[in-house]
Amino acid sequence: LITSAGQSADVKLVKMLAARQKLEANTILMAAPSDLDGVGTVIIVPGFSSKGLGAAGISQEEEMSRVKKLVALANEKKIPIIMMHIGGNARRQGQSDAFNTLIAENSKHMIVVAQGNEDDFFTKISKAKNISMEIVDKISLAGTPMANLFK
């Protein structure tokens, strides 16, 4: 399952990367806990977008509540969470980092585009929580480490 945390358009790019790697994945922008039935892995793409939230017709608080419930149930069901942060600096700081922190701290593995980790934000979480992480130079290179996780 591929879903968003913050409703940025980055989730659509991850969907495309998964398709290029021939990974079977259902993409649900606003996945609910009930969408976890039968799911083996959840790929969560964090990044706040006021435009995305507006299009979805929800507030930032409602989105955070949805994501927290999804993460809690995934953890309870022992469904691994893979974080893919591909939005670079545009999806860092401000409102994005609440989503980034929640997903990073609850992930089993992180794939991060280097520009989004220039301040070692994700590296610090990776080391503190002993979570494996791969850093790629650009979005187009993020598909390979994602596919390798499923081989």
Sequence and secondary structure as in RCSB ss.txt:
>XXXX:A:sequence
LITSAGQSADVKLVKMLAARQKLEANTILMAAPSDLDGVGTVIIVPGFSSKGLGAAGISQEEEMSRVKKLVALAN
EKKIPIIMMHIGGNARRQGQSDAFNTLIAENSKHMIVVAQGNEDDFFTKISKAKNISMEIVDKISLAGTPMANLF
K
>XXXX:A:secstr
 EEEESB THHHHHHHHHHHTT    B TT  GGGGTT S EEEEE B HHHHHHHT  HHHHHHHHHHHHHHHH
HTT  EEEEE SGGGGSSTTHHHHHHHHHHT SEEEEEGGGGTT HHHHHHHHHT EEEEESSGGGSHHHHHHHT
 
